[in-house]
């Protein structure tokens, strides 16, 4: 409980610092496009942030909050499937690695797990797009993102019929056509990193007596992996797994610019290119707050579901 309270306090002060950084960008705007000029305006700025009155873009005059919400939605539409797929693939690779750990396949997987974060995402994007030219008959891919760009319009969601199965099927199919390559690009490095996390955590468990006993009794490797390794590893890795989601979130910003995908990363890049300080400040605030809240969510989930927190004497 004390650790969770410390995490909440740390998140609060980090958020305060993030607000100051965002406000500092506004008052130091050389073009004076904003209504904030002095540090004494911070109270008014804070009230506007809380009331979601973030102003308008100095270039397009669009409402900043509506734009950021729409682009963030698009980024999450890309990140969430990639994260879930990475978690499934990474877990499966860990199982295969455990079953074949003394064979050539296991050794190859060990080497690949080291490459996880060492693989530049933009290189992966270029290679996958290049391969897609020759494998186009196997993938249905549209890189214009015309349908995804429609999701930015807030009127699309207000008119969308969520009770119509036909509309939902059409939405999912169109998203698949436009996102399958982007999801594959993000899945490759994250799957290897998740496999590496499980490998490192399970390595210490393999030396425990209860695992050796299960193996000596002739339990199958899949049974040993699931009942004695995975179940004793997954909950303690929740914070690390959620941090991998944040890593994926940052990877998506790079991928969006490579593929010209209409997400928060490309929105921030375009704002920087035209020196739209109001958009830059608000986008940085949203990205930083999102990272802090996901990190806090990981601490809360561990506190709620990790069996080690159920026994106070265990941690002592």
VOMIGU-444711 format. One record per residue (C-alpha): residue number from 1; residue in one letter; x, y, z. Coordinates in Angstrom, 2 decimals, decimal comma, padded with zeros to 5 digits. Each point is the difference from the previous one (the first is absolute). Layout:
REM VOMIGU-444711
<r><k>NUM</k><r>A</r><u>X</u><v>Y</v><w>Z</w></r>
...
//
This chain:
REM VOMIGU-444711
<r><k>1</k><r>X</r><u>000,00</u><v>000,00</v><w>000,00</w></r>
<r><k>2</k><r>X</r><u>002,82</u><v>002,39</v><w>000,85</w></r>
<r><k>3</k><r>X</r><u>001,58</u><v>-000,64</v><w>-003,40</w></r>
<r><k>4</k><r>X</r><u>-003,28</u><v>000,80</v><w>-001,75</w></r>
<r><k>5</k><r>X</r><u>-000,37</u><v>003,26</v><w>001,94</w></r>
<r><k>6</k><r>X</r><u>003,56</u><v>000,99</v><w>-000,93</w></r>
<r><k>7</k><r>X</r><u>-000,84</u><v>-000,74</v><w>-003,64</w></r>
<r><k>8</k><r>X</r><u>-003,08</u><v>002,24</v><w>000,13</w></r>
<r><k>9</k><r>X</r><u>001,99</u><v>002,84</v><w>001,54</w></r>
<r><k>10</k><r>X</r><u>002,77</u><v>-000,43</v><w>-002,56</w></r>
<r><k>11</k><r>X</r><u>-002,55</u><v>000,09</v><w>-002,84</w></r>
<r><k>12</k><r>X</r><u>-001,59</u><v>003,15</v><w>001,42</w></r>
<r><k>13</k><r>X</r><u>003,28</u><v>001,93</v><w>000,16</w></r>
<r><k>14</k><r>X</r><u>001,03</u><v>-001,26</v><w>-003,44</w></r>
<r><k>15</k><r>X</r><u>-003,32</u><v>001,26</v><w>-001,39</w></r>
<r><k>16</k><r>X</r><u>000,57</u><v>003,39</v><w>001,65</w></r>
<r><k>17</k><r>X</r><u>003,43</u><v>000,22</v><w>-001,61</w></r>
<r><k>18</k><r>X</r><u>-001,52</u><v>-000,94</v><w>-003,36</w></r>
<r><k>19</k><r>X</r><u>-002,55</u><v>002,80</v><w>000,35</w></r>
<r><k>20</k><r>X</r><u>002,79</u><v>002,50</v><w>000,69</w></r>
<r><k>21</k><r>X</r><u>001,93</u><v>-001,16</v><w>-003,06</w></r>
<r><k>22</k><r>X</r><u>-003,10</u><v>000,29</v><w>-002,17</w></r>
<r><k>23</k><r>X</r><u>-000,74</u><v>003,49</v><w>001,36</w></r>
<r><k>24</k><r>X</r><u>003,62</u><v>001,07</v><w>-000,46</w></r>
<r><k>25</k><r>X</r><u>-000,25</u><v>-000,82</v><w>-003,72</w></r>
<r><k>26</k><r>X</r><u>-003,01</u><v>002,28</v><w>-000,31</w></r>
<r><k>27</k><r>X</r><u>001,42</u><v>003,04</v><w>001,77</w></r>
<r><k>28</k><r>X</r><u>003,26</u><v>-000,29</v><w>-001,96</w></r>
<r><k>29</k><r>X</r><u>-001,68</u><v>-000,12</v><w>-003,39</w></r>
<r><k>30</k><r>X</r><u>002,03</u><v>002,42</v><w>-002,13</w></r>
<r><k>31</k><r>X</r><u>-002,98</u><v>000,60</v><w>-002,31</w></r>
<r><k>32</k><r>X</r><u>-002,31</u><v>000,90</v><w>002,93</w></r>
<r><k>33</k><r>X</r><u>-002,82</u><v>-002,12</v><w>-001,35</w></r>
<r><k>34</k><r>X</r><u>-001,42</u><v>-000,73</v><w>003,47</w></r>
<r><k>35</k><r>X</r><u>-001,73</u><v>001,96</v><w>002,75</w></r>
<r><k>36</k><r>X</r><u>002,62</u><v>-000,85</v><w>002,67</w></r>
<r><k>37</k><r>X</r><u>002,91</u><v>002,36</v><w>000,57</w></r>
<r><k>38</k><r>X</r><u>001,05</u><v>-000,23</v><w>003,67</w></r>
<r><k>39</k><r>X</r><u>000,32</u><v>-002,64</v><w>002,71</w></r>
<r><k>40</k><r>X</r><u>-002,92</u><v>001,69</v><w>001,76</w></r>
<r><k>41</k><r>X</r><u>-002,23</u><v>-001,35</v><w>-002,78</w></r>
<r><k>42</k><r>X</r><u>000,62</u><v>-003,58</v><w>001,14</w></r>
<r><k>43</k><r>X</r><u>-003,18</u><v>-000,09</v><w>002,09</w></r>
<r><k>44</k><r>X</r><u>-002,11</u><v>000,99</v><w>-003,01</w></r>
<r><k>45</k><r>X</r><u>001,85</u><v>-002,56</v><w>-002,11</w></r>
<r><k>46</k><r>X</r><u>-000,70</u><v>-002,73</v><w>002,56</w></r>
<r><k>47</k><r>X</r><u>-003,71</u><v>000,85</v><w>000,06</w></r>
<r><k>48</k><r>X</r><u>-000,14</u><v>-000,18</v><w>-003,79</w></r>
<r><k>49</k><r>X</r><u>001,73</u><v>-003,39</v><w>000,04</w></r>
<r><k>50</k><r>X</r><u>-002,47</u><v>-001,38</v><w>002,56</w></r>
<r><k>51</k><r>X</r><u>-003,01</u><v>001,37</v><w>-001,90</w></r>
<r><k>52</k><r>X</r><u>001,42</u><v>-001,39</v><w>-003,29</w></r>
<r><k>53</k><r>X</r><u>000,19</u><v>003,49</v><w>-001,47</w></r>
<r><k>54</k><r>X</r><u>003,35</u><v>-000,49</v><w>-001,73</w></r>
<r><k>55</k><r>X</r><u>-000,55</u><v>002,65</v><w>-002,64</w></r>
<r><k>56</k><r>X</r><u>000,32</u><v>-000,23</v><w>-003,76</w></r>
<r><k>57</k><r>X</r><u>002,85</u><v>-000,82</v><w>-002,31</w></r>
<r><k>58</k><r>X</r><u>001,74</u><v>003,17</v><w>-001,17</w></r>
<r><k>59</k><r>X</r><u>000,31</u><v>-001,50</v><w>-003,50</w></r>
<r><k>60</k><r>X</r><u>-003,24</u><v>-001,85</v><w>-000,73</w></r>
<r><k>61</k><r>X</r><u>-002,14</u><v>001,67</v><w>002,71</w></r>
<r><k>62</k><r>X</r><u>-001,35</u><v>-003,46</v><w>000,89</w></r>
<r><k>63</k><r>X</r><u>-000,95</u><v>-000,75</v><w>003,60</w></r>
<r><k>64</k><r>X</r><u>003,13</u><v>-001,58</v><w>001,51</w></r>
<r><k>65</k><r>X</r><u>-001,73</u><v>-002,33</v><w>002,46</w></r>
<r><k>66</k><r>X</r><u>-002,25</u><v>-001,49</v><w>-002,70</w></r>
<r><k>67</k><r>X</r><u>002,96</u><v>-000,48</v><w>-002,33</w></r>
<r><k>68</k><r>X</r><u>002,21</u><v>-001,63</v><w>002,64</w></r>
<r><k>69</k><r>X</r><u>-002,82</u><v>-002,29</v><w>001,15</w></r>
<r><k>70</k><r>X</r><u>-000,62</u><v>-001,14</v><w>-003,61</w></r>
<r><k>71</k><r>X</r><u>003,67</u><v>-000,59</v><w>-000,80</w></r>
<r><k>72</k><r>X</r><u>000,60</u><v>-001,75</v><w>003,35</w></r>
<r><k>73</k><r>X</r><u>-002,93</u><v>-002,30</v><w>-000,78</w></r>
<r><k>74</k><r>X</r><u>001,63</u><v>-000,92</v><w>-003,31</w></r>
<r><k>75</k><r>X</r><u>003,32</u><v>-000,69</v><w>001,71</w></r>
<r><k>76</k><r>X</r><u>-001,68</u><v>-002,27</v><w>002,56</w></r>
<r><k>77</k><r>X</r><u>-001,88</u><v>-001,79</v><w>-002,80</w></r>
<r><k>78</k><r>X</r><u>003,45</u><v>-000,84</v><w>-001,38</w></r>
<r><k>79</k><r>X</r><u>001,75</u><v>-000,73</v><w>003,32</w></r>
<r><k>80</k><r>X</r><u>-002,55</u><v>-002,19</v><w>001,79</w></r>
<r><k>81</k><r>X</r><u>-000,22</u><v>-002,77</v><w>-002,66</w></r>
<r><k>82</k><r>X</r><u>003,79</u><v>000,07</v><w>-000,39</w></r>
<r><k>83</k><r>X</r><u>000,46</u><v>-000,29</v><w>003,78</w></r>
<r><k>84</k><r>X</r><u>-002,45</u><v>-002,90</v><w>000,38</w></r>
<r><k>85</k><r>X</r><u>001,55</u><v>-001,81</v><w>-002,96</w></r>
<r><k>86</k><r>X</r><u>003,50</u><v>000,61</v><w>001,39</w></r>
<r><k>87</k><r>X</r><u>-001,03</u><v>-001,38</v><w>003,39</w></r>
<r><k>88</k><r>X</r><u>-001,42</u><v>-003,16</v><w>-001,59</w></r>
<r><k>89</k><r>X</r><u>002,95</u><v>-000,51</v><w>-002,37</w></r>
<r><k>90</k><r>X</r><u>002,58</u><v>000,78</v><w>002,71</w></r>
<r><k>91</k><r>X</r><u>-001,62</u><v>-002,46</v><w>002,42</w></r>
<r><k>92</k><r>X</r><u>-000,16</u><v>-002,69</v><w>-002,70</w></r>
<r><k>93</k><r>X</r><u>003,67</u><v>000,56</v><w>-000,88</w></r>
<r><k>94</k><r>X</r><u>000,88</u><v>-000,33</v><w>003,68</w></r>
<r><k>95</k><r>X</r><u>-001,84</u><v>-003,35</v><w>000,14</w></r>
<r><k>96</k><r>X</r><u>001,79</u><v>-001,24</v><w>-003,12</w></r>
<r><k>97</k><r>X</r><u>003,30</u><v>001,22</v><w>001,42</w></r>
<r><k>98</k><r>X</r><u>-000,62</u><v>-001,91</v><w>003,26</w></r>
<r><k>99</k><r>X</r><u>-000,96</u><v>-003,22</v><w>-001,79</w></r>
<r><k>100</k><r>X</r><u>002,98</u><v>000,16</v><w>-002,39</w></r>
<r><k>101</k><r>X</r><u>002,49</u><v>001,84</v><w>002,22</w></r>
<r><k>102</k><r>X</r><u>002,73</u><v>-002,65</v><w>-000,46</w></r>
<r><k>103</k><r>X</r><u>-000,45</u><v>-000,29</v><w>-003,75</w></r>
<r><k>104</k><r>X</r><u>001,02</u><v>002,22</v><w>-002,91</w></r>
<r><k>105</k><r>X</r><u>-003,44</u><v>001,64</v><w>-000,12</w></r>
<r><k>106</k><r>X</r><u>000,24</u><v>001,03</v><w>003,65</w></r>
<r><k>107</k><r>X</r><u>003,48</u><v>001,46</v><w>-000,50</w></r>
<r><k>108</k><r>X</r><u>-001,20</u><v>001,98</v><w>-003,03</w></r>
<r><k>109</k><r>X</r><u>-002,93</u><v>001,39</v><w>002,01</w></r>
<r><k>110</k><r>X</r><u>002,39</u><v>000,99</v><w>002,80</w></r>
<r><k>111</k><r>X</r><u>002,08</u><v>001,98</v><w>-002,49</w></r>
<r><k>112</k><r>X</r><u>-003,08</u><v>001,60</v><w>-001,55</w></r>
<r><k>113</k><r>X</r><u>-001,30</u><v>001,14</v><w>003,40</w></r>
<r><k>114</k><r>X</r><u>003,17</u><v>002,06</v><w>000,44</w></r>
<r><k>115</k><r>X</r><u>-000,80</u><v>001,88</v><w>-003,21</w></r>
<r><k>116</k><r>X</r><u>-003,41</u><v>001,18</v><w>001,25</w></r>
<r><k>117</k><r>X</r><u>000,58</u><v>003,71</v><w>000,59</w></r>
<r><k>118</k><r>X</r><u>003,21</u><v>000,06</v><w>-002,04</w></r>
<r><k>119</k><r>X</r><u>-002,04</u><v>-000,16</v><w>-003,21</w></r>
<r><k>120</k><r>X</r><u>-000,73</u><v>003,55</v><w>-001,27</w></r>
<r><k>121</k><r>X</r><u>-003,73</u><v>000,26</v><w>-000,66</w></r>
<r><k>122</k><r>X</r><u>000,40</u><v>002,14</v><w>-003,11</w></r>
<r><k>123</k><r>X</r><u>002,28</u><v>-002,66</v><w>-001,52</w></r>
<r><k>124</k><r>X</r><u>-002,60</u><v>-002,66</v><w>000,75</w></r>
<r><k>125</k><r>X</r><u>-002,65</u><v>002,21</v><w>-001,61</w></r>
<r><k>126</k><r>X</r><u>002,06</u><v>000,41</v><w>-003,18</w></r>
<r><k>127</k><r>X</r><u>000,80</u><v>-003,73</v><w>-000,22</w></r>
<r><k>128</k><r>X</r><u>-003,62</u><v>-001,05</v><w>000,59</w></r>
<r><k>129</k><r>X</r><u>-001,28</u><v>002,47</v><w>-002,57</w></r>
<r><k>130</k><r>X</r><u>002,60</u><v>-001,26</v><w>-002,47</w></r>
<r><k>131</k><r>X</r><u>-001,04</u><v>-003,62</v><w>000,60</w></r>
<r><k>132</k><r>X</r><u>-003,63</u><v>001,00</v><w>-000,38</w></r>
<r><k>133</k><r>X</r><u>000,72</u><v>000,87</v><w>-003,64</w></r>
<r><k>134</k><r>X</r><u>000,80</u><v>-003,67</v><w>-000,66</w></r>
<r><k>135</k><r>X</r><u>-002,59</u><v>-001,44</v><w>002,37</w></r>
<r><k>136</k><r>X</r><u>-002,83</u><v>002,31</v><w>-000,96</w></r>
<r><k>137</k><r>X</r><u>-002,19</u><v>-002,92</v><w>-000,96</w></r>
<r><k>138</k><r>X</r><u>000,11</u><v>-001,26</v><w>003,59</w></r>
<r><k>139</k><r>X</r><u>-000,76</u><v>003,29</v><w>001,72</w></r>
<r><k>140</k><r>X</r><u>-002,91</u><v>002,35</v><w>-000,53</w></r>
<r><k>141</k><r>X</r><u>001,71</u><v>003,31</v><w>000,65</w></r>
<r><k>142</k><r>X</r><u>-001,02</u><v>003,57</v><w>-000,83</w></r>
<r><k>143</k><r>X</r><u>002,61</u><v>002,55</v><w>001,04</w></r>
<r><k>144</k><r>X</r><u>-002,13</u><v>003,05</v><w>-000,82</w></r>
<r><k>145</k><r>X</r><u>-001,81</u><v>-000,27</v><w>003,36</w></r>
<r><k>146</k><r>X</r><u>-003,08</u><v>001,63</v><w>-001,50</w></r>
<r><k>147</k><r>X</r><u>-002,38</u><v>-001,80</v><w>002,34</w></r>
<r><k>148</k><r>X</r><u>002,17</u><v>000,66</v><w>003,06</w></r>
<r><k>149</k><r>X</r><u>000,09</u><v>003,70</v><w>-000,84</w></r>
<r><k>150</k><r>X</r><u>-003,78</u><v>000,04</v><w>000,18</w></r>
<r><k>151</k><r>X</r><u>000,24</u><v>-001,07</v><w>003,65</w></r>
<r><k>152</k><r>X</r><u>001,63</u><v>003,35</v><w>000,84</w></r>
<r><k>153</k><r>X</r><u>-003,32</u><v>001,72</v><w>-000,70</w></r>
<r><k>154</k><r>X</r><u>-001,96</u><v>000,05</v><w>003,25</w></r>
<r><k>155</k><r>X</r><u>-003,23</u><v>-000,17</v><w>-002,03</w></r>
<r><k>156</k><r>X</r><u>000,96</u><v>-003,49</v><w>-001,19</w></r>
<r><k>157</k><r>X</r><u>-000,36</u><v>-001,44</v><w>003,49</w></r>
<r><k>158</k><r>X</r><u>-003,12</u><v>001,99</v><w>000,83</w></r>
<r><k>159</k><r>X</r><u>-001,74</u><v>-001,45</v><w>-003,07</w></r>
<r><k>160</k><r>X</r><u>001,41</u><v>-003,52</v><w>000,32</w></r>
<r><k>161</k><r>X</r><u>-002,56</u><v>-002,68</v><w>000,92</w></r>
<r><k>162</k><r>X</r><u>001,71</u><v>-002,21</v><w>002,61</w></r>
<r><k>163</k><r>X</r><u>-003,05</u><v>-002,31</v><w>000,12</w></r>
<r><k>164</k><r>X</r><u>000,31</u><v>-000,95</v><w>-003,67</w></r>
<r><k>165</k><r>X</r><u>002,04</u><v>-003,17</v><w>-000,50</w></r>
<r><k>166</k><r>X</r><u>000,47</u><v>000,88</v><w>-003,67</w></r>
<r><k>167</k><r>X</r><u>001,55</u><v>003,38</v><w>000,85</w></r>
<r><k>168</k><r>X</r><u>002,32</u><v>-001,57</v><w>002,56</w></r>
<r><k>169</k><r>X</r><u>001,14</u><v>-002,66</v><w>-002,49</w></r>
<r><k>170</k><r>X</r><u>000,62</u><v>002,70</v><w>-002,59</w></r>
<r><k>171</k><r>X</r><u>002,00</u><v>002,06</v><w>002,52</w></r>
<r><k>172</k><r>X</r><u>002,17</u><v>-002,96</v><w>001,00</w></r>
<r><k>173</k><r>X</r><u>000,62</u><v>-001,09</v><w>-003,59</w></r>
<r><k>174</k><r>X</r><u>000,98</u><v>003,50</v><w>-001,14</w></r>
<r><k>175</k><r>X</r><u>002,31</u><v>000,39</v><w>002,99</w></r>
<r><k>176</k><r>X</r><u>001,58</u><v>-003,36</v><w>-000,78</w></r>
<r><k>177</k><r>X</r><u>000,63</u><v>001,02</v><w>-003,63</w></r>
<r><k>178</k><r>X</r><u>001,77</u><v>003,18</v><w>001,10</w></r>
<r><k>179</k><r>X</r><u>001,75</u><v>-001,12</v><w>003,19</w></r>
<r><k>180</k><r>X</r><u>001,22</u><v>-003,58</v><w>-000,54</w></r>
<r><k>181</k><r>X</r><u>003,49</u><v>000,99</v><w>-001,19</w></r>
<r><k>182</k><r>X</r><u>000,37</u><v>002,70</v><w>002,65</w></r>
<r><k>183</k><r>X</r><u>-001,01</u><v>-002,49</v><w>002,72</w></r>
<r><k>184</k><r>X</r><u>002,55</u><v>-002,54</v><w>-001,28</w></r>
<r><k>185</k><r>X</r><u>002,74</u><v>002,66</v><w>000,05</w></r>
<r><k>186</k><r>X</r><u>-000,72</u><v>000,84</v><w>003,65</w></r>
<r><k>187</k><r>X</r><u>-000,48</u><v>-003,63</v><w>001,03</w></r>
<r><k>188</k><r>X</r><u>003,43</u><v>-001,28</v><w>-001,09</w></r>
<r><k>189</k><r>X</r><u>002,28</u><v>001,81</v><w>002,50</w></r>
<r><k>190</k><r>X</r><u>-002,50</u><v>-000,08</v><w>002,86</w></r>
<r><k>191</k><r>X</r><u>-000,62</u><v>-003,75</v><w>-000,29</w></r>
<r><k>192</k><r>X</r><u>003,72</u><v>-000,66</v><w>000,32</w></r>
<r><k>193</k><r>X</r><u>000,24</u><v>002,31</v><w>003,00</w></r>
<r><k>194</k><r>X</r><u>-002,94</u><v>-001,67</v><w>001,78</w></r>
<r><k>195</k><r>X</r><u>001,58</u><v>-003,41</v><w>-000,64</w></r>
<r><k>196</k><r>X</r><u>003,22</u><v>001,34</v><w>001,53</w></r>
<r><k>197</k><r>X</r><u>-001,85</u><v>001,21</v><w>003,12</w></r>
<r><k>198</k><r>X</r><u>-001,57</u><v>-003,41</v><w>000,55</w></r>
<r><k>199</k><r>X</r><u>003,29</u><v>-001,79</v><w>-000,69</w></r>
<r><k>200</k><r>X</r><u>001,90</u><v>002,06</v><w>002,57</w></r>
<r><k>201</k><r>X</r><u>-002,69</u><v>-000,37</v><w>002,66</w></r>
<r><k>202</k><r>X</r><u>-000,43</u><v>-003,74</v><w>-000,52</w></r>
<r><k>203</k><r>X</r><u>003,73</u><v>-000,67</v><w>000,01</w></r>
<r><k>204</k><r>X</r><u>000,15</u><v>000,52</v><w>003,76</w></r>
<r><k>205</k><r>X</r><u>-003,12</u><v>-002,11</v><w>000,56</w></r>
<r><k>206</k><r>X</r><u>001,54</u><v>-002,96</v><w>-001,82</w></r>
<r><k>207</k><r>X</r><u>002,50</u><v>-000,28</v><w>002,87</w></r>
<r><k>208</k><r>X</r><u>-002,74</u><v>-000,27</v><w>002,65</w></r>
<r><k>209</k><r>X</r><u>-000,71</u><v>-003,33</v><w>001,66</w></r>
<r><k>210</k><r>X</r><u>-003,73</u><v>-000,05</v><w>-000,82</w></r>
<r><k>211</k><r>X</r><u>000,77</u><v>000,27</v><w>-003,74</w></r>
<r><k>212</k><r>X</r><u>002,69</u><v>-002,70</v><w>000,19</w></r>
<r><k>213</k><r>X</r><u>-002,42</u><v>-002,24</v><w>001,90</w></r>
<r><k>214</k><r>X</r><u>-002,68</u><v>000,43</v><w>-002,67</w></r>
<r><k>215</k><r>X</r><u>002,51</u><v>-000,84</v><w>-002,72</w></r>
<r><k>216</k><r>X</r><u>001,27</u><v>-003,07</v><w>001,87</w></r>
<r><k>217</k><r>X</r><u>-003,57</u><v>-001,31</v><w>000,35</w></r>
<r><k>218</k><r>X</r><u>-000,28</u><v>-000,13</v><w>-003,77</w></r>
<r><k>219</k><r>X</r><u>-002,42</u><v>002,90</v><w>-000,54</w></r>
<r><k>220</k><r>X</r><u>-000,14</u><v>001,16</v><w>-003,60</w></r>
<r><k>221</k><r>X</r><u>001,99</u><v>003,10</v><w>-000,89</w></r>
<r><k>222</k><r>X</r><u>-003,18</u><v>001,88</v><w>-000,90</w></r>
<r><k>223</k><r>X</r><u>-001,49</u><v>-000,85</v><w>003,40</w></r>
<r><k>224</k><r>X</r><u>003,17</u><v>001,10</v><w>001,82</w></r>
<r><k>225</k><r>X</r><u>000,14</u><v>003,20</v><w>-002,04</w></r>
<r><k>226</k><r>X</r><u>-003,63</u><v>000,96</v><w>000,63</w></r>
<r><k>227</k><r>X</r><u>-000,55</u><v>-001,13</v><w>003,59</w></r>
<r><k>228</k><r>X</r><u>003,39</u><v>000,73</v><w>001,53</w></r>
<r><k>229</k><r>X</r><u>001,67</u><v>002,62</v><w>-002,18</w></r>
<r><k>230</k><r>X</r><u>-002,59</u><v>002,14</v><w>-001,79</w></r>
<r><k>231</k><r>X</r><u>-002,41</u><v>000,23</v><w>002,95</w></r>
<r><k>232</k><r>X</r><u>002,84</u><v>001,09</v><w>002,30</w></r>
<r><k>233</k><r>X</r><u>001,38</u><v>002,48</v><w>-002,50</w></r>
<r><k>234</k><r>X</r><u>-002,81</u><v>001,83</v><w>-001,75</w></r>
<r><k>235</k><r>X</r><u>-001,38</u><v>002,05</v><w>002,91</w></r>
<r><k>236</k><r>X</r><u>003,41</u><v>001,25</v><w>001,10</w></r>
<r><k>237</k><r>X</r><u>000,70</u><v>001,08</v><w>-003,59</w></r>
<r><k>238</k><r>X</r><u>-003,13</u><v>002,16</v><w>-000,35</w></r>
<r><k>239</k><r>X</r><u>001,88</u><v>003,31</v><w>000,55</w></r>
<r><k>240</k><r>X</r><u>002,66</u><v>-001,03</v><w>-002,52</w></r>
<r><k>241</k><r>X</r><u>-002,62</u><v>-001,12</v><w>-002,52</w></r>
<r><k>242</k><r>X</r><u>-001,85</u><v>003,32</v><w>000,31</w></r>
<r><k>243</k><r>X</r><u>003,32</u><v>001,81</v><w>-000,47</w></r>
<r><k>244</k><r>X</r><u>000,36</u><v>-001,97</v><w>-003,21</w></r>
<r><k>245</k><r>X</r><u>-003,35</u><v>001,46</v><w>-001,05</w></r>
<r><k>246</k><r>X</r><u>001,45</u><v>003,48</v><w>000,61</w></r>
<r><k>247</k><r>X</r><u>003,01</u><v>-001,02</v><w>-002,07</w></r>
<r><k>248</k><r>X</r><u>-002,36</u><v>-001,13</v><w>-002,74</w></r>
<r><k>249</k><r>X</r><u>-001,77</u><v>003,36</v><w>000,28</w></r>
<r><k>250</k><r>X</r><u>003,29</u><v>001,78</v><w>-000,68</w></r>
<r><k>251</k><r>X</r><u>000,80</u><v>-002,40</v><w>-002,86</w></r>
<r><k>252</k><r>X</r><u>-003,36</u><v>000,82</v><w>-001,57</w></r>
<r><k>253</k><r>X</r><u>000,99</u><v>003,67</v><w>-000,20</w></r>
<r><k>254</k><r>X</r><u>002,94</u><v>-000,99</v><w>-002,23</w></r>
<r><k>255</k><r>X</r><u>-002,10</u><v>-002,45</v><w>-002,01</w></r>
<r><k>256</k><r>X</r><u>-002,70</u><v>002,62</v><w>-000,58</w></r>
<r><k>257</k><r>X</r><u>002,51</u><v>002,31</v><w>-001,64</w></r>
<r><k>258</k><r>X</r><u>001,46</u><v>-002,77</v><w>-002,17</w></r>
<r><k>259</k><r>X</r><u>-003,43</u><v>-001,18</v><w>-001,19</w></r>
<r><k>260</k><r>X</r><u>-001,64</u><v>003,46</v><w>000,06</w></r>
<r><k>261</k><r>X</r><u>-002,59</u><v>-001,39</v><w>002,42</w></r>
<r><k>262</k><r>X</r><u>-002,39</u><v>002,62</v><w>001,47</w></r>
<r><k>263</k><r>X</r><u>000,87</u><v>-000,44</v><w>003,68</w></r>
<r><k>264</k><r>X</r><u>001,26</u><v>002,09</v><w>002,89</w></r>
<r><k>265</k><r>X</r><u>003,63</u><v>-000,35</v><w>-001,07</w></r>
<r><k>266</k><r>X</r><u>-000,57</u><v>001,38</v><w>-003,49</w></r>
<r><k>267</k><r>X</r><u>-002,21</u><v>002,72</v><w>001,50</w></r>
<r><k>268</k><r>X</r><u>002,83</u><v>001,08</v><w>002,33</w></r>
<r><k>269</k><r>X</r><u>002,55</u><v>-000,14</v><w>-002,81</w></r>
<r><k>270</k><r>X</r><u>-002,12</u><v>002,21</v><w>-002,26</w></r>
<r><k>271</k><r>X</r><u>-000,50</u><v>002,48</v><w>002,87</w></r>
<r><k>272</k><r>X</r><u>003,75</u><v>000,18</v><w>000,59</w></r>
<r><k>273</k><r>X</r><u>000,63</u><v>000,60</v><w>-003,71</w></r>
<r><k>274</k><r>X</r><u>-002,24</u><v>003,12</v><w>000,04</w></r>
<r><k>275</k><r>X</r><u>000,94</u><v>001,13</v><w>003,55</w></r>
<r><k>276</k><r>X</r><u>-003,56</u><v>-000,32</v><w>001,32</w></r>
<r><k>277</k><r>X</r><u>000,96</u><v>000,43</v><w>003,67</w></r>
<r><k>278</k><r>X</r><u>-003,50</u><v>-000,45</v><w>001,41</w></r>
<r><k>279</k><r>X</r><u>-000,36</u><v>-003,40</v><w>-001,67</w></r>
<r><k>280</k><r>X</r><u>003,55</u><v>-001,05</v><w>000,94</w></r>
<r><k>281</k><r>X</r><u>-000,54</u><v>000,94</v><w>003,67</w></r>
<r><k>282</k><r>X</r><u>-003,36</u><v>-001,79</v><w>000,25</w></r>
<r><k>283</k><r>X</r><u>001,22</u><v>-003,11</v><w>-001,83</w></r>
<r><k>284</k><r>X</r><u>003,06</u><v>-000,31</v><w>002,25</w></r>
<r><k>285</k><r>X</r><u>-002,26</u><v>000,36</v><w>003,03</w></r>
<r><k>286</k><r>X</r><u>-002,34</u><v>-002,74</v><w>-001,26</w></r>
<r><k>287</k><r>X</r><u>002,82</u><v>-002,42</v><w>-000,88</w></r>
<r><k>288</k><r>X</r><u>001,77</u><v>000,56</v><w>003,33</w></r>
<r><k>289</k><r>X</r><u>-003,23</u><v>-000,36</v><w>002,00</w></r>
<r><k>290</k><r>X</r><u>-000,88</u><v>-003,17</v><w>-001,88</w></r>
<r><k>291</k><r>X</r><u>003,40</u><v>-001,51</v><w>000,82</w></r>
<r><k>292</k><r>X</r><u>-000,30</u><v>000,92</v><w>003,69</w></r>
<r><k>293</k><r>X</r><u>-003,53</u><v>-001,38</v><w>000,33</w></r>
<r><k>294</k><r>X</r><u>000,86</u><v>-003,31</v><w>-001,70</w></r>
<r><k>295</k><r>X</r><u>003,00</u><v>-000,36</v><w>002,31</w></r>
<r><k>296</k><r>X</r><u>-002,23</u><v>000,68</v><w>003,01</w></r>
<r><k>297</k><r>X</r><u>-002,55</u><v>-002,50</v><w>-001,30</w></r>
<r><k>298</k><r>X</r><u>002,71</u><v>-002,65</v><w>-000,03</w></r>
<r><k>299</k><r>X</r><u>000,79</u><v>000,66</v><w>003,67</w></r>
<r><k>300</k><r>X</r><u>-003,70</u><v>-000,19</v><w>000,92</w></r>
<r><k>301</k><r>X</r><u>-000,51</u><v>-003,29</v><w>-001,89</w></r>
<r><k>302</k><r>X</r><u>003,01</u><v>-001,58</v><w>001,67</w></r>
<r><k>303</k><r>X</r><u>-001,33</u><v>001,06</v><w>003,40</w></r>
<r><k>304</k><r>X</r><u>-003,40</u><v>-001,55</v><w>-000,78</w></r>
<r><k>305</k><r>X</r><u>000,93</u><v>-003,27</v><w>-001,73</w></r>
<r><k>306</k><r>X</r><u>003,56</u><v>-000,94</v><w>001,02</w></r>
<r><k>307</k><r>X</r><u>-000,30</u><v>-002,83</v><w>002,58</w></r>
<r><k>308</k><r>X</r><u>003,10</u><v>001,27</v><w>001,81</w></r>
<r><k>309</k><r>X</r><u>-001,97</u><v>003,02</v><w>001,17</w></r>
<r><k>310</k><r>X</r><u>-002,58</u><v>-002,20</v><w>001,71</w></r>
<r><k>311</k><r>X</r><u>002,45</u><v>-001,04</v><w>002,73</w></r>
<r><k>312</k><r>X</r><u>001,76</u><v>002,79</v><w>001,83</w></r>
<r><k>313</k><r>X</r><u>002,52</u><v>-002,40</v><w>001,53</w></r>
<r><k>314</k><r>X</r><u>001,05</u><v>-001,23</v><w>-003,45</w></r>
<r><k>315</k><r>X</r><u>001,42</u><v>003,36</v><w>-001,06</w></r>
<r><k>316</k><r>X</r><u>001,74</u><v>000,40</v><w>003,36</w></r>
//
